[in-house]
């Protein structure tokens, strides 16, 4: 791998960006018009970069319209419902940018978000998939907080063994995104497609980097039912992820120690009752994930 990485760096050196970089932000959306408008409004307020916004309506019941105007070009695409992976690929295919940024319709990128990814891309010595800092914006929603903390734990623990960034806050060069085939469209649900993308990126010998300055706020309100459904979907995604990969690949996160750390992480809270409550929800999430995994395997 080191020899392959050195060759990639040598080839990439000739393609380094020296001037202004064109950025394209791809946002898939489905039946969330109000949160989408807030997302687009935040994107239109991005400064310090040349930005193109590409919205892909993945077959919403009511077609998307009346999006906020601003200084950045906006393209609205529509397709029959095919899932977020296919929607992101559709947006990437239409994008004109050198650097692709991906976020979701329930996210609000903060000032400097896009510019931070641009700076990181210009400084990178090799093709790199960048992940930003995602902050739960609904502090009093224990489900939203727990879900975000689980994602943060997964990203922090993955390291070099199984690098991972969630697809609501990532960026990568358009050329290499195309080379690896983009997102795997066999993932119809909003679950697992980002892990598969990260695996393909790593298999190609490309790098990963965390960009702390690329901050966005995640406005995803939950109920218990929605929380269960999301993690059940993660189980479906996990089944596809493990089935599509080579035997024995990406197993470190399957160790008991990882799951023990995941469940006990909330117990480090100073407010112990809140920590125990979130630890219990982590356990519920794991049960839902196992349920979805088993269902997916039974369905074949």
N, C-alpha and C positions, 0 to 999 in steps of 0.2 A: 504493500500500500504506500509506503513512503516514496518509492520510486515513481509510482503512478501519480502521487500528489505533486511531486516536484515537476513532472512533465506538464501537468495541468496548470501549475503556476507559471511555468515558462510560456505556455501557449496563451494564457490569460493576460500576461504582461503586455502583450501587443494590443490588447483590447481595452486596457484601462481607460477610464473616463477622465479626461483632462478639462473639459469645458462643462457647459450646462448639460444636465442630464434630463431627459424626458421621463417623467414618472406617470404610470397609469395605475389607478386604484380600482380594483374590481370588487363589486359588492353584489352578491346574490341576494335575492329577496323573495319572500313568499308570504302573502297575506299579513304583512305588518306595515301598512302604509304610514302610520304615525311615527313609529320608531325609525323608519327609513328616512322620513323627512328630516328628523333630528340628526341622523347620521350624515345626510347630504349637506345640511346646513353647517355641520362641523367641518366637513371636507372643504366646503367653499371658503371657509375662513383660514385655511392653511396658507402660510406665507413662506417666502424664501425659496420657492421651487416652482418649476414648471409642471403643472399637474393636469392630468386628464382623468375624469371620473366616468367609469363605465358601470352602469346599473343593469343587472340581468334579472328580469322578472320571470321567475320560474313557474309560470302558469298560475298566477294568483287569481282568485275568484273574481276580484275587481281589478282590472288593469291599472297599473301604476300611472299616476299623472300628477301635475301640479307640484313638481319638485322645486326646491329653492334655487333661485338664480344666484350667480356670483361670478368671480373673475375666471374660474376654471371651466374649460370645456366639459360638457356633460353629454354622454351618449346613453340612450335607453334602449335596451334590447329586450325582446320578449320571446319566450319559447314554451312549448308544451312542458308540463311538469316532468322533470327528469332527475331531480335531486340537486343538492348544492355542488357536488363535484362536477357534474356536467355543466351547471350554470357558470361556475368559475372558469372552466375551460372555454366556454363560449365567449365569455368576456375577455379572456386572455387572447383568444384568436383575433378578436376585433381591436384589441388595444394597440396603440402606436408606440408605447413607451419602451425605453431601454430597461427599465426596472419596473417589475410588477409588484404592487402592494395589494394585499388581500385583507379585507375586514368584513364584518357582518352587519346586517341592517339594524341590530340592536346595540351597536357600538358607537361611541362618539370620540373620535380621535381628538386629542388635545393639541393646543397650539405647538407647532414645532415637530409634530409626529412624522409627517412626510419628509421634512428636511433632515430629521435625524437619520432616517433610513437612507436618504441620498448620501449624506456624509459618510455613513458606514460603508456603503457600496463603493464610493470613490476611494476609500482608504483600504479596502480589502485586497490582499495579495493574490487571491484566487476566488473562483466562483463560490459565493456564500449564500446560504439561506439564513436570513436574519429573523429573529423573533423579538418583539417588543414587550413592554411592560403593560400588562392588563390589570386594571383595578376594578373590583366590584363596586358599582356605583349605588347599590341599594343596601346600605349598611344594616338596616333593620330587617332584612330578609335573610333568615338563617339558612334557607335553602340555597339562595344565590351565593351567600358567603361561603358556605361549605363546598359548593360546586367549584367556585373559583380557586379555593384553597387546594382542592384535590388536583386541579389542572396545574397549579403552581408547583405542587409537590412532585407531580409526574415529570414536569420539565426539569426541575432541579435535580432529581434523582437519576434522570436518564443518562446524562453525561455522554461519554464517548461510546458506551456500549449500545445504547439505543437512543440516539439524539431525537428530540421531539419538541416542536413548537405547535401550539394550537393554530388553526387556520384563520382565526379572527384577527390575528395581529402578526402577520409575517410579510416578508419581502424577499425577492430573489431576481437575478437577471433573467430577462425574458428569453434570451437565447438558450440558456441551460434548462429553463423550465420546459421549453419546447423539446429539447433533446431527450429529456427523461419521459416525455409523453404526458406531462401535466398530471392532473388528478385522475385517479382510477375511477371511471364512471360506473363500475360495477357496484360501488357503494352508493346506493340510492338514498339512504338515510343520512342525516347529519351526524355521522359517527364513524370513525375509523379511517376516513379518507385522508385526514391530515397525517395520521401515523404512517399510512401507506406511502404518501408523498415523501415524508422524511426518510423512510427506508429506501425509496428509489434514489433520492438525492445522495444519501450516504453510500449506496452501492455504486454510484457513478464516481465516487471519489471526491465529491465536493464537500465544502466545509459548512460549519454552523457557527453562528455568533449571536449573542444576546445583546440587544441595544436598549439599555435602560432608559435612554432619553425618548424613545418612541413610545409615548404613553397614550393609552386610550382607556376610556371608562366604559364598562360593560353594564348595560341596563337590561338585564334579563330577569324579570320577575317570575317567581315560582309559586306553585302550590305543592302540596305533598304529591298529588297525582302527576303533575308536570315533572317534578323531580324524579319520581319513579320511572316515568316514561322515557325521560332523557337517558337515564343510566341503563334502562333496558335496551334502548337503541345502541348504547355503547357496547352492550353485550353482542348484539348483532354485528356491529362493526368489528369487534375483537375476533369473532368467529371467522369472518372473511379475511381479516388480516393474518391470522395464524394459518389459515388454510392456503392462502396464496403464497406464503413465504416458503423458502426452503426448510426442510426438516431440521429442527434444532436451532433455527435462526432466531435471534432476538428473544432469547429466553430469560435474561437476567431479571426482568421485571416480573417474572412469574414466581420468583422465589418468595418463600414465606416471609423473610425479613422485610421485603419491600412492603407487603400488605400490612404487616405489623406496624411498620413506621407510618404508613398512611393512616391507619385507624387511630394511632396514639398521638399523632402530630397535634391535633387540637387540644390535647391535655396539657400542653405547655402554656396555655393561656393563664393569665393572672386571675381572671374571673373563672373559677373552676366550674361552676354549674354550666356556663355557656360552653366551656370546653367539652364537658361530658355530653352535652346535648349534640354538639357537632360531631363528636366521635360516634355517637349513636347513629347519626345520619350517614356518616361514612360507611358504617356497617350496613345500613339499609341500601345504600348505593351499590355496595358490593353484591348484596343479594339480588338486586335488580339486574346487575350486569351478568351475573351467573345465570339468572333466569333467561335473559335475552340470548346469551351464548348457547344454552341448551336448546332453546326454541329454534335458533338459526341452524344448529346442527341437525335437528330433527327434520326441518324443512328441506335439508339437503343443499 
